[in-house]
Amino acid sequence: MEKEKFLTELAEILEEENVNEGDVLADFDAWDSLSMLGIIAYVSENLSITLNNKEIRDCKTVADLISLIESK
């Protein structure tokens, strides 16, 4: 997975200028079930990886999310 491309897409999903690996997901105003679905769709379409809401909810930071994706 290309991290920079993912971070750019994640920023778009979260309606932010940019996101960093150390950012806490819950701190984003747009962090909700809809953004989680956006992440699931992006990862499925672009990386052929299947994630579910519980796995994403368990992630506390952007780095946790990246680690989850890379572990699949």
N, C-alpha and C positions, 0 to 999 in steps of 0.2 A: 504494500500500500504506500502510495506517495503521501507523506504526512502533510506537506504544504497544500496539496490539492484538497485533501480532506479538511484541513483547518479552514480553508477558504469556503468550502461548501457548508461546513458547520456554522461558520459565521453568517452565511446567507440564511440558513435555516433558522438561526437564533436572532436574526435581524440585528446583527452587530457589525461594526466596521471590521473587527478582527477578533480572533480568539487565540489564546495561548494555552499550552499544555497544562500550566498551573492553575488555570481558571476553574473556579468551583461552578459546576453546572447549575446548581440551585440559585446562584446569584444572578443569573440571566432572567430578565423579565419575561422573555418568550419561552422559558424552559417549562414545557407542559406536555401533555399527551400528544398534542398535534406535532410538536417539534420532534418528539420521540418517533412518531410515525414517519416523519420526514427523514430521519436518520435511518430507520429500518428500510425505507424505500431506496434511499441513496446507496446504502451498503449492498442491498440485494441486487439492484440494477447494475452498479458499477464494479462491484467486487465479488459478486456471486457468493455472498455470505449471508446466512440467515441469522437474524437476531430477534429477540422478543423483548417486550416492554420490561419484564422483570429484570433481565440482564442489564438493560440500559439504566433502569431505576437504581440498580445496585452501584452504578458508577457515581463517584462523588466529584471527580475532576475530569477535565478534558483528557488528561493523560490516562486515567482509568478507562475511558471510552476507547482510546487508541489501543491500549493494551488488550482490551476485550476483543476488538476487531482483529488485532494481530494474532491472538491466540486461537482463532477459528481456522 
